Amino acid sequence: MKPPPYNPQVEVDEEQSLAALLVPDILVMLEETPDAIAAETEELHAKDLATVAEALPHEMVAPFLSALPVDRAADVLEYLNEDLRTEVLETMSTRQAAELVTEMTPDDRADALEGLQEETTEEILSEIPAAERAETEKLLAYEPDTAGGLMTTEFVSVSEDTPVDEALAAVRRIARSERREAMNTIYTTDAAGRVQGVMSLRELLAAPEGGKVSDIAWEEVQTVPVTADREEVARLTREYDLVAVPVVDDNGVIQGVVTVDDVIDALVEEHTEDVQRFGGMQALEEPYAQIRFLTMIRKRAPWLAALFIGEMLTTIPMKYFEGELQHAIVLGLFIPLIISSGGNSGSQATSLIIRSLALEEIKLRDWWRIFLRELPSGFALGCILGVIGIVRILLWQYFGIAGGYGPHYRLVALTVAIALVGVVTFGSLAGSMLPFVLRRFGFDPASASAPFVATLVDVTGLSIYFYVALLILRGTLL
């Protein structure tokens, strides 16, 4: 049973088509010849098998994994989505679950057990070999979003005094006898285990005979403490083009490494959370297609309610200037234009600042530089929109579109233009300063999402608009 050849003429979702083709055959074999599954699927990548497993009825996933060799089933388990993986491990016997997680890499093993109930985790840990149990308990002790929670203990290190020939022999023994996730980078350590240098496998292979590894290892090693946030790990990986980041304890002793694939996963998760917060909601812990309905409502309702209550404040300036609105109905026509322009400028500014803070392009102490930069930027943007607003009103009046804006249309145009300058300038300043305020008080700047900034600018924008109207239109329309 092999997947069909790729046909470039047919545009299909490759994962869905693969699952659709294989699932019926897999179900038949599970009922009749489960022993044949391993041979029939041996040419498929573990990720493809995980896609097939996710398309099976949930109660059939555990029997499907049981039909595969243990090491192969462990690889598939690593690719399953977290909820399904947790469900499968909890339905298996403790011994069977222990056999599978033992074959997983240490960091993936810790991730798999972390999602289980504490009692189930303890039962599985008691069944796995002592060495694997010790390293798993060590990883589980760290917070998931820290370098310690992301790292794997499968790395290669040699003493800095080791001769090149002995180091090569040691690396060969490791490669032949056990699986190490980070084999391409080799660290040199002193007698206490502190990181002293780093070299690639290629550099070790090309090293002249008779020398020591300390002669070829780079002494400038970028490390992170076990408590470092995943964003710090990602920053180091990006800035220094690393494939693995060594993680050290308070004494500089290497505890593990964070590999680039885990960094990418962390970045995707971090970016997803930030995007969701930008949209004005709590971050989801599960993929959108898998999250429960009530959980979705719980994540979205609080922010929507808060934003709705905030928008209700716009009725205050509307009520306060109710008399002016009754005398000059034309002012109401431009309310959506004014508040949306302020909200849009604020959203632009807050998005730029949040991203710059995340990339550490700017620091908290730079707030005044940002203020001085956004003040003229907001003013210039407001002037541009103000000119467009004036042109729009004059054209509508000239061609008599919708009846025009009355005999005082020039004053109306001037009111709209000046209000736009004020509102857009305020929006840019508010959007750029709010992330600094939140960071200063220990909150995630991503919480300064575009909807939140827009709500703030809506309330103040209306006040600016009506006060400008009072100044310019008093004695004419007002």
Secondary structure, 3 states (H helix, E strand, C coil): CCCCCCCCCCCCCHHHHHHHHHHHHHHHHHHHCHHHHHHHCCCCCHHHHHHHHHHCCHHHHHHHHHCCCHHHHHHHHHHCCHHHHHHHHHHCCHHHHHHHHHHCCHHHHHHHHHCCCHHHHHHHHHHCCHHHHHHHHHHHCCCCCEHHHHCECCEEEEECCCEHHHHHHHHHHHHHHCCCCEEEEEEEECCCCEEEEEEEHHHHHCCCCCCEHHHHCECCCCCEECCCEHHHHHHHHHHHCCCEEEEECCCCEEEEEEEHHHHHHHHHHHHHHHHHHHCCCCCCCCCHHHCCHHHHHHHHHHHHHHHHHHHHCCHHHHHHCHHHHHHCCHHHHCHHHHHHHHHHHHHHHHHHHHHHHHCCCCCHHHHHHHHHHHHHHHHHHHHHHHHHHHHHHHHHHHHCHHHCCCCCHHHHHHHHHHHHHHHHHHHHHHHHHHHHHHHHCCCCHHHCCHHHHHHHHHHHHHHHHHHHHHHHHCCCCC
